[in-house]
Amino acid sequence: MARAISKLGYCSRSRAAELIQAGRVKWNGTVRRDTETPVHLDKDRIEIDGLAVVRSSTIYLVLNKPRGVVTSAADEKGRDTVYSLLPANLPWLAPVGRLDKASEGLLLLTNDSEWAAKITAPETHLDKTYHVQINAIADETLLQQLRNGIRATDGEILRVKIARVLRQGKHNSWLEIVLDEGKNRHIRRMLEALRIEVLRLVRVAIGRLALGDLAKGATRLLEEKEKQALDRAMQSQNPEPPSSVR
């Protein structure tokens, strides 16, 4: 039931579980406290505090996540979350994948849970493009290591699809890194294993959807043609590179 309430766009799954356990949710007229109660969205009636929960219109939102905010609805440490940046009066939206607190850039949010699952599924192999500043001068040896695979400190082998140098300073480099799978702190863990510090990590594209000039902390609706391009990329499992990565 908690999952169904979240899919209807009322609130997060964890918040729905709290409401159910508090006895505030009725299923077909009966209070249920079991968060795993099976629900058929097309047949069953769910009420919260006496009001029927109806499916919200589907929304796909693009956010330029700044550094220093976490990708969650609430944070036990009291840190700012991406939800403080969203426009008011929206239905519940869930992040499509995550960017850690220190990372920034393109983040999608939606109440279309099935679409979000496809975007993040490893078998989809949808390219995610990052611009990464490191405290080292990158050479071809480093780039090849990243492509071939590096054993992280926990023993997992991690690799990237594409790695190239964008520009270099006296003591640092900007890399463009493309992943077609995303594991927890994927890029950071690879570079940590090589004792290289990540100074900035910015996601600039998902498939052909580029961050562009969207201001930090700003949001916009995903255009229908952009969604269709992402859908085609997921179907082909071989998306073209983004057309306007900046």
Backbone bond lengths (Angstrom), bond angles and torsions (degrees), N, CA, C in turn:
res aa  C-N    CA-C-N  psi(-1)  N-CA   C-N-CA  omega(-1)  CA-C   N-CA-C  phi
1 M - - - 1.459 - - 1.536 111.92 -
2 A 1.318 115.77 -37.69 1.467 118.83 179.66 1.521 110.45 -60.38
3 R 1.321 115.91 -41.58 1.468 120.07 179.18 1.526 110.53 -64.42
4 A 1.326 117.35 -40.18 1.462 120.95 -179.87 1.523 111.31 -63.17
5 I 1.325 116.84 -42.51 1.466 120.46 179.58 1.523 110.41 -63.02
6 S 1.325 116.02 -40.13 1.459 120.09 177.25 1.524 110.91 -64.46
7 K 1.336 117.19 -43.04 1.463 121.05 -179.89 1.523 111.62 -64.10
8 L 1.315 117.06 -30.20 1.461 120.67 177.51 1.527 112.25 -73.95
9 G 1.333 116.54 -8.59 1.458 120.67 176.03 1.510 114.75 86.42
10 Y 1.349 116.88 18.42 1.467 119.54 -177.58 1.524 111.75 -80.01
11 C 1.318 116.71 -45.42 1.466 121.41 -177.33 1.522 108.10 -166.76
12 S 1.321 115.91 -179.02 1.459 120.14 177.78 1.525 110.39 -70.36
13 R 1.313 115.57 162.34 1.468 120.21 -179.90 1.525 110.97 -63.65
14 S 1.325 117.03 -39.71 1.468 119.70 -179.40 1.530 110.95 -67.37
15 R 1.341 116.37 -39.37 1.461 119.50 177.49 1.526 110.47 -66.61
16 A 1.335 116.91 -38.86 1.465 120.53 177.62 1.524 110.76 -60.66
17 A 1.329 116.54 -40.47 1.468 120.32 178.76 1.529 110.55 -61.49
18 E 1.328 116.64 -39.85 1.469 120.17 178.30 1.527 110.97 -62.97
19 L 1.330 116.84 -42.35 1.463 121.07 -179.86 1.526 111.15 -65.12
20 I 1.327 116.06 -40.55 1.470 120.55 179.42 1.522 110.24 -63.77
21 Q 1.315 116.22 -48.58 1.466 120.59 -177.43 1.526 111.98 -66.63
22 A 1.330 116.57 -22.88 1.464 120.74 178.28 1.526 112.01 -84.27
23 G 1.327 116.93 -1.76 1.458 120.69 178.66 1.514 114.69 77.66
24 R 1.327 116.87 21.50 1.462 120.90 -177.45 1.525 112.89 -94.87
25 V 1.332 116.35 -0.81 1.466 120.61 -175.75 1.523 110.32 -114.57
26 K 1.326 115.41 132.67 1.463 121.25 174.45 1.527 109.60 -111.83
27 W 1.327 114.83 139.37 1.469 122.43 175.81 1.519 107.35 -115.77
28 N 1.334 115.83 112.06 1.469 121.57 -176.68 1.531 111.78 51.67
29 G 1.344 114.72 43.23 1.454 120.75 174.93 1.508 116.11 87.96
30 T 1.333 117.18 -3.80 1.463 121.39 -177.36 1.523 110.17 -117.90
31 V 1.335 116.27 133.50 1.463 119.71 176.92 1.525 109.41 -66.81
32 R 1.312 116.14 129.08 1.469 121.83 176.31 1.525 108.79 -123.20
33 R 1.331 115.87 133.66 1.464 120.60 179.15 1.523 112.33 -109.43
34 D 1.322 116.61 3.62 1.459 121.73 179.06 1.527 108.73 -92.72
35 T 1.319 116.53 114.36 1.469 120.34 -177.27 1.518 112.40 -66.27
36 E 1.341 116.91 -18.11 1.465 120.91 -177.77 1.529 112.54 -96.84
37 T 1.322 118.39 10.78 1.466 120.93 177.15 1.527 109.78 -55.40
38 P 1.345 118.76 124.55 1.473 120.36 179.86 1.528 111.09 -63.65
39 V 1.327 116.10 139.30 1.461 121.43 -179.18 1.524 109.40 -132.66
40 H 1.326 116.49 133.19 1.461 122.47 170.90 1.521 106.81 -103.22
41 L 1.322 116.43 108.80 1.459 120.46 -172.07 1.523 112.98 -61.01
42 D 1.338 117.14 -29.36 1.466 119.86 -177.95 1.525 112.72 -83.17
43 K 1.331 117.36 -12.65 1.465 120.14 -174.58 1.528 113.29 -119.59
44 D 1.305 117.06 -40.49 1.461 120.74 -172.33 1.530 111.76 -84.42
45 R 1.317 115.28 152.06 1.467 122.08 177.57 1.523 108.87 -108.74
46 I 1.309 115.04 126.23 1.461 120.95 178.05 1.523 108.53 -114.24
47 E 1.325 115.68 132.16 1.464 121.51 176.86 1.525 109.35 -124.16
48 I 1.310 115.39 141.49 1.463 121.64 173.80 1.521 107.67 -124.41
49 D 1.311 115.17 122.95 1.468 121.16 -176.42 1.528 111.32 53.32
50 G 1.339 115.84 37.30 1.457 121.30 175.60 1.509 115.97 84.15
51 L 1.328 117.93 -2.33 1.460 121.57 -179.43 1.522 110.06 -110.54
52 A 1.337 116.06 135.71 1.461 120.78 -179.37 1.524 110.43 -67.14
53 V 1.319 115.43 139.61 1.460 121.52 175.72 1.521 107.80 -95.33
54 V 1.319 116.90 119.56 1.462 121.26 -179.70 1.524 108.88 -114.65
55 R 1.308 114.72 155.11 1.464 120.01 -177.40 1.530 110.29 -65.06
56 S 1.316 116.21 131.11 1.462 121.25 176.94 1.523 109.82 -79.19
57 S 1.320 116.23 157.25 1.461 119.62 173.63 1.523 108.77 -63.02
58 T 1.323 115.87 148.25 1.462 120.51 -176.29 1.522 110.05 -77.01
59 I 1.320 115.60 131.04 1.461 121.81 -178.09 1.524 109.14 -128.26
60 Y 1.333 115.10 137.94 1.463 122.16 175.23 1.528 106.46 -124.41
61 L 1.318 116.17 118.22 1.463 121.42 -172.56 1.524 110.17 -119.76
62 V 1.336 115.30 140.94 1.463 122.68 175.65 1.524 108.00 -107.43
63 L 1.326 116.62 130.25 1.467 122.28 178.57 1.518 109.37 -126.58
64 N 1.330 115.94 137.61 1.461 120.62 168.96 1.525 106.62 -94.45
65 K 1.322 115.33 95.22 1.470 120.96 -175.35 1.529 110.68 -70.75
66 P 1.328 117.67 126.21 1.463 119.87 174.22 1.534 111.02 -79.81
67 R 1.308 115.83 165.47 1.463 120.16 170.81 1.521 109.05 -67.52
68 G 1.335 114.75 151.14 1.453 119.10 172.15 1.504 115.50 92.71
69 V 1.332 118.28 -3.00 1.466 120.58 175.51 1.523 108.50 -115.08
70 V 1.321 116.36 147.28 1.460 120.82 -176.91 1.525 109.82 -99.21
71 T 1.329 114.62 152.73 1.465 121.02 -176.28 1.517 109.81 -94.38
72 S 1.318 115.48 69.41 1.461 120.27 178.26 1.519 108.15 -155.35
73 A 1.332 115.59 164.96 1.464 119.75 -177.65 1.521 111.81 -74.77
74 A 1.313 116.47 -33.80 1.465 121.40 179.72 1.517 108.24 -145.70
75 D 1.310 115.54 151.47 1.459 119.50 -178.07 1.519 109.26 -127.84
76 E 1.323 116.00 126.94 1.467 120.49 -176.10 1.525 112.21 -65.06
77 K 1.343 116.92 -19.99 1.453 120.39 178.76 1.529 112.21 -92.63
78 G 1.328 116.35 1.26 1.451 119.88 177.90 1.516 114.86 77.56
79 R 1.332 117.46 17.52 1.457 120.43 -179.93 1.530 110.29 -77.81
80 D 1.338 115.56 156.45 1.463 120.31 177.26 1.522 109.81 -63.24
81 T 1.330 116.67 144.47 1.461 121.45 178.23 1.523 109.76 -119.32
82 V 1.322 115.47 166.24 1.465 119.83 -179.90 1.525 111.49 -62.63
83 Y 1.333 116.83 -21.93 1.461 119.10 -177.65 1.526 112.37 -69.24
84 S 1.320 117.24 -20.17 1.465 119.92 175.74 1.527 111.38 -71.73
85 L 1.331 116.97 -12.45 1.462 121.92 -177.63 1.522 112.76 -98.15
86 L 1.333 117.67 -9.61 1.460 120.63 -173.14 1.526 111.46 -83.29
87 P 1.327 116.49 149.48 1.469 119.78 175.87 1.522 111.49 -60.36
88 A 1.310 116.31 152.31 1.465 120.66 178.64 1.524 110.61 -72.89
89 N 1.323 114.87 162.60 1.466 122.98 173.79 1.525 114.02 67.45
90 L 1.314 117.50 21.85 1.460 120.31 173.06 1.522 109.05 -90.77
91 P 1.336 117.69 151.81 1.465 119.11 170.31 1.517 109.41 -67.96
92 W 1.329 116.24 172.47 1.456 119.82 178.15 1.520 110.34 -61.53
93 L 1.325 116.78 127.52 1.464 123.26 176.95 1.516 108.77 -120.29
94 A 1.313 116.36 139.81 1.463 121.26 178.61 1.523 109.75 -108.08
95 P 1.326 118.10 144.06 1.460 120.32 175.87 1.523 110.84 -64.98
96 V 1.319 115.90 142.91 1.462 121.83 175.36 1.526 106.64 -93.97
97 G 1.327 116.95 95.50 1.451 120.38 -170.95 1.524 109.67 77.68
98 R 1.314 115.84 -169.39 1.464 119.47 -175.71 1.522 111.32 -140.44
99 L 1.311 113.78 154.26 1.457 122.56 164.44 1.521 106.06 -123.71
100 D 1.337 117.49 130.77 1.460 118.39 -177.66 1.529 110.45 -69.96
101 K 1.321 115.68 171.98 1.464 121.01 -172.75 1.524 112.35 -55.45
102 A 1.318 117.31 -39.86 1.456 120.65 -175.57 1.524 113.17 -82.58
103 S 1.324 117.66 -9.17 1.464 121.45 -178.84 1.520 110.25 -94.20
104 E 1.314 115.19 161.69 1.464 120.15 -175.73 1.520 110.16 -143.01
105 G 1.334 115.05 173.21 1.450 118.91 174.12 1.512 114.92 110.84
106 L 1.314 115.57 -151.97 1.461 123.86 -168.73 1.523 112.26 -68.74
107 L 1.328 115.15 121.22 1.461 121.86 176.26 1.520 107.91 -135.54
108 L 1.325 116.17 128.47 1.460 121.68 175.68 1.520 109.45 -95.46
109 L 1.323 116.20 145.11 1.462 122.06 173.27 1.522 107.86 -133.51
110 T 1.323 116.91 142.14 1.456 120.45 -177.98 1.521 110.51 -157.87
111 N 1.334 115.42 162.31 1.461 120.49 169.44 1.524 111.27 -105.36
112 D 1.326 116.12 12.53 1.465 122.76 174.72 1.528 107.53 -94.98
113 S 1.318 116.85 88.27 1.466 121.12 -171.74 1.525 112.23 -66.78
114 E 1.320 118.08 -33.90 1.462 120.34 -179.94 1.524 110.55 -67.78
115 W 1.326 117.01 -41.75 1.463 121.10 178.07 1.522 110.26 -64.61
116 A 1.324 116.42 -42.96 1.463 120.55 179.02 1.521 111.00 -60.59
117 A 1.331 116.82 -40.00 1.465 120.47 -179.94 1.522 111.03 -64.20
118 K 1.329 117.12 -36.65 1.467 120.21 178.49 1.524 110.93 -67.54
119 I 1.329 116.66 -41.30 1.466 120.67 -179.85 1.524 110.82 -58.55
120 T 1.322 116.65 -41.28 1.467 121.16 -173.33 1.522 113.68 -93.24
121 A 1.327 118.39 -8.80 1.468 120.58 -176.93 1.528 110.84 -64.21
122 P 1.337 118.55 132.18 1.468 120.90 -179.55 1.523 113.02 -57.42
123 E 1.339 116.89 -35.46 1.465 119.30 -176.76 1.528 112.90 -72.12
124 T 1.331 117.62 -12.36 1.462 120.41 177.83 1.521 111.09 -72.38
125 H 1.323 117.33 -32.40 1.471 122.94 179.36 1.531 111.64 55.10
126 L 1.320 116.32 42.24 1.458 120.68 177.74 1.524 109.19 -81.84
127 D 1.327 115.94 125.38 1.462 120.18 -176.69 1.526 111.75 -64.09
128 K 1.326 115.53 136.24 1.464 122.43 169.36 1.527 107.05 -121.48
129 T 1.331 116.28 125.87 1.460 121.49 -174.45 1.526 110.14 -107.42
130 Y 1.326 115.26 133.14 1.464 121.85 -177.02 1.524 109.96 -127.21
131 H 1.315 116.49 144.57 1.453 122.48 167.48 1.523 106.94 -107.08
132 V 1.323 115.40 124.29 1.461 121.39 -169.35 1.525 109.59 -127.35
133 Q 1.331 116.37 123.24 1.463 121.14 174.97 1.522 108.65 -97.07
134 I 1.329 116.00 129.42 1.461 121.18 -178.50 1.525 109.75 -124.55
135 N 1.337 116.19 159.02 1.467 120.91 -178.42 1.521 110.58 -92.07
136 A 1.317 116.37 48.16 1.466 121.72 -178.70 1.521 108.70 -153.26
137 I 1.315 115.17 158.45 1.459 120.83 174.67 1.527 107.21 -90.36
138 A 1.310 116.07 113.31 1.466 120.70 -175.83 1.523 110.40 -79.36
139 D 1.324 115.77 137.52 1.460 121.16 173.85 1.526 108.39 -126.80
140 E 1.316 116.37 179.99 1.461 120.15 -176.84 1.521 111.70 -64.85
141 T 1.317 117.14 -29.55 1.468 119.85 177.69 1.524 110.89 -61.55
142 L 1.329 116.40 -45.72 1.461 120.15 178.27 1.524 110.93 -63.35
143 L 1.328 116.55 -45.47 1.463 120.03 -178.75 1.525 111.04 -59.95
144 Q 1.333 115.83 -40.85 1.462 119.17 -179.59 1.525 111.18 -68.72
145 Q 1.320 116.66 -35.94 1.468 119.65 175.55 1.526 110.90 -59.13
146 L 1.322 115.89 -43.80 1.459 120.07 -179.35 1.523 110.98 -64.18
147 R 1.328 116.49 -38.93 1.469 120.27 -179.65 1.524 111.39 -71.00
148 N 1.321 116.10 -40.15 1.470 120.17 -175.58 1.523 112.55 -74.27
149 G 1.323 116.14 -30.42 1.455 119.97 -179.62 1.515 112.12 120.03
150 I 1.318 115.46 140.74 1.463 122.89 -178.76 1.520 108.35 -129.77
151 R 1.321 115.65 138.76 1.457 119.83 177.04 1.527 108.78 -83.02
152 A 1.319 116.02 115.57 1.462 120.84 178.64 1.524 109.89 -68.82
153 T 1.320 116.61 168.92 1.464 120.21 -176.83 1.524 112.44 -63.62
154 D 1.337 117.24 -21.48 1.469 119.97 177.21 1.521 112.45 -90.03
155 G 1.344 116.80 3.72 1.457 121.17 176.23 1.515 115.17 96.59
156 E 1.320 118.35 -12.58 1.464 120.71 -178.40 1.527 110.29 -75.15
157 I 1.336 116.10 138.27 1.458 121.36 176.75 1.523 108.71 -86.55
158 L 1.326 115.99 124.06 1.460 122.31 -179.62 1.520 109.31 -122.37
159 R 1.319 116.43 142.76 1.463 120.53 177.99 1.520 109.78 -144.12
160 V 1.326 115.12 165.83 1.462 120.66 177.56 1.519 108.63 -116.73
161 K 1.315 115.97 159.67 1.466 120.73 178.29 1.524 110.67 -80.69
162 I 1.331 115.87 -45.06 1.462 122.09 -178.40 1.520 108.43 -136.93
163 A 1.329 116.41 139.22 1.464 121.96 172.87 1.520 108.03 -143.19
164 R 1.322 116.23 126.97 1.465 120.04 177.57 1.522 109.04 -148.91
165 V 1.327 115.34 159.67 1.464 121.16 179.35 1.522 109.22 -86.65
166 L 1.322 116.16 129.96 1.464 121.27 174.24 1.521 110.97 -89.22
167 R 1.336 116.29 -48.81 1.464 121.29 178.54 1.525 108.25 -164.25
168 Q 1.341 114.89 163.28 1.459 119.73 -177.65 1.516 110.57 -137.54
169 G 1.335 114.79 147.56 1.446 121.64 170.66 1.519 108.70 -109.40
170 K 1.331 116.34 -163.16 1.461 119.36 179.47 1.521 112.22 -70.59
171 H 1.335 116.16 -33.09 1.462 119.16 -173.72 1.525 113.52 -129.53
172 N 1.315 117.38 5.05 1.463 118.73 -178.48 1.518 110.65 -147.80
173 S 1.318 115.24 167.96 1.465 121.65 179.81 1.520 109.45 -139.38
174 W 1.326 115.19 150.08 1.460 122.04 168.31 1.522 107.97 -105.64
175 L 1.323 115.68 125.47 1.459 121.54 178.46 1.522 109.85 -110.91
176 E 1.324 115.34 151.28 1.463 120.38 165.97 1.520 106.82 -106.37
177 I 1.324 115.60 122.65 1.461 121.67 -177.82 1.518 108.53 -123.69
178 V 1.328 115.85 132.30 1.464 121.65 177.76 1.521 108.59 -116.17
179 L 1.324 115.82 127.51 1.463 122.77 174.69 1.520 108.74 -110.37
180 D 1.326 116.84 140.78 1.466 119.08 170.53 1.525 110.59 -112.03
181 E 1.317 115.21 12.66 1.461 123.23 167.51 1.522 105.14 -150.03
182 G 1.303 116.49 150.79 1.457 118.27 -177.00 1.511 111.70 -129.42
183 K 1.305 116.42 108.31 1.458 120.75 176.37 1.528 109.11 -101.61
184 N 1.300 116.47 165.33 1.456 121.14 -175.05 1.529 111.19 -56.13
185 R 1.334 116.30 122.19 1.476 123.11 178.65 1.528 110.82 50.71
186 H 1.307 116.20 42.45 1.464 123.95 -171.48 1.536 111.68 -52.80
187 I 1.324 116.05 -58.04 1.463 120.28 -175.43 1.526 110.91 -68.74
188 R 1.302 117.32 -43.74 1.465 120.52 -179.10 1.526 111.12 -60.49
189 R 1.314 117.28 -42.02 1.470 120.51 -178.76 1.526 111.09 -65.91
190 M 1.318 117.51 -37.60 1.462 120.24 177.58 1.525 110.91 -62.40
191 L 1.319 115.37 -48.11 1.459 119.26 -176.54 1.524 111.82 -72.47
192 E 1.320 117.36 -33.80 1.467 120.31 175.05 1.524 110.81 -59.51
193 A 1.331 116.58 -39.02 1.466 120.52 179.68 1.522 111.41 -63.74
194 L 1.333 116.76 -25.08 1.466 121.86 178.23 1.531 111.65 -96.38
195 R 1.341 116.34 7.57 1.466 122.70 -178.78 1.535 112.01 60.07
196 I 1.322 114.91 36.90 1.463 121.62 176.74 1.523 108.31 -110.64
197 E 1.326 115.94 130.81 1.466 120.47 -178.38 1.524 110.70 -88.50
198 V 1.315 115.81 135.10 1.461 121.50 173.31 1.529 108.09 -87.45
199 L 1.325 116.35 119.32 1.463 121.14 179.65 1.526 111.33 -87.89
200 R 1.323 115.91 -40.17 1.472 121.22 174.44 1.521 108.34 -146.28
201 L 1.330 115.12 148.45 1.459 120.89 176.82 1.526 107.47 -140.29
202 V 1.333 115.39 114.32 1.464 121.64 -174.14 1.526 109.25 -123.19
203 R 1.330 117.35 121.56 1.470 118.90 172.93 1.523 107.54 -82.61
204 V 1.329 116.18 122.18 1.461 120.91 -174.37 1.518 112.96 -109.22
205 A 1.332 118.42 -12.50 1.464 119.33 179.99 1.518 110.78 -160.21
206 I 1.331 114.71 148.90 1.463 123.42 168.32 1.516 105.52 -125.70
207 G 1.332 117.37 115.08 1.452 119.38 -171.48 1.515 109.32 58.39
208 R 1.344 116.89 -129.91 1.462 121.06 177.53 1.534 112.61 -91.30
209 L 1.310 116.72 0.10 1.463 120.48 179.18 1.522 109.43 -81.46
210 A 1.331 116.78 111.41 1.461 121.72 -177.89 1.521 111.12 -100.07
211 L 1.324 115.73 147.67 1.464 121.41 178.07 1.519 111.16 -62.49
212 G 1.331 116.30 -38.42 1.458 120.72 178.82 1.514 112.20 62.26
213 D 1.331 116.49 -140.38 1.468 120.82 -174.46 1.525 112.85 -102.87
214 L 1.328 117.71 22.10 1.465 120.54 176.20 1.527 109.04 -61.52
215 A 1.315 116.77 127.34 1.465 121.21 -175.88 1.527 111.24 -66.36
216 K 1.330 116.22 153.35 1.462 120.41 177.33 1.527 110.32 -60.33
217 G 1.319 115.28 132.73 1.449 120.53 -179.90 1.513 114.36 82.70
218 A 1.339 117.05 -5.25 1.463 120.93 -178.02 1.527 110.72 -90.30
219 T 1.330 115.00 157.71 1.460 121.60 177.84 1.526 109.63 -128.22
220 R 1.323 114.53 160.41 1.466 121.40 171.01 1.516 107.82 -154.87
221 L 1.309 116.39 159.55 1.456 120.21 175.96 1.520 109.99 -76.48
222 L 1.315 116.08 141.52 1.456 121.30 173.92 1.525 108.29 -69.01
223 E 1.323 116.95 128.74 1.461 120.15 178.94 1.524 110.24 -73.06
224 E 1.324 115.70 152.44 1.463 120.30 -177.84 1.528 111.31 -59.57
225 K 1.337 117.29 -40.01 1.462 119.56 -179.84 1.531 110.85 -66.40
226 E 1.331 117.31 -31.07 1.464 120.82 177.58 1.523 110.49 -70.48
227 K 1.328 115.89 -41.58 1.465 119.15 177.42 1.519 110.67 -63.81
228 Q 1.323 116.64 -42.21 1.460 120.09 179.24 1.525 111.11 -61.73
229 A 1.335 117.02 -38.04 1.467 120.48 177.77 1.525 110.93 -64.65
230 L 1.335 117.11 -40.57 1.464 120.26 176.58 1.527 110.55 -65.44
231 D 1.329 116.77 -40.39 1.464 120.08 178.60 1.523 110.91 -61.93
232 R 1.334 116.46 -43.21 1.473 119.67 179.13 1.519 110.57 -64.48
233 A 1.330 116.31 -39.82 1.464 120.16 179.87 1.518 110.93 -62.99
234 M 1.330 116.51 -39.96 1.466 119.60 179.42 1.523 111.29 -68.58
235 Q 1.321 116.61 -35.06 1.458 119.95 179.57 1.517 111.40 -68.87
236 S 1.338 115.62 -39.52 1.465 119.45 -178.51 1.521 112.20 -78.69
237 Q 1.345 116.67 -23.77 1.468 123.15 -175.05 1.521 111.61 55.85
238 N 1.341 115.42 21.67 1.459 120.57 178.21 1.521 108.29 -148.38
239 P 1.334 117.46 62.11 1.454 120.88 -174.95 1.518 112.87 -64.98
240 E 1.347 114.92 149.09 1.454 120.03 174.47 1.522 109.13 -72.54
241 P 1.331 117.60 158.76 1.461 119.21 178.17 1.519 110.55 -66.61
242 P 1.335 117.99 153.53 1.457 120.46 -179.53 1.512 111.64 -58.94
243 S 1.329 116.57 143.77 1.457 121.02 -173.06 1.518 113.13 -84.24
244 S 1.335 117.52 -19.75 1.466 118.56 -173.64 1.516 111.76 -143.09
245 V 1.322 116.66 47.06 1.459 119.83 176.43 1.515 108.49 -67.40
246 R 1.321 115.70 134.42 1.469 120.05 179.93 1.503 109.51 -120.81
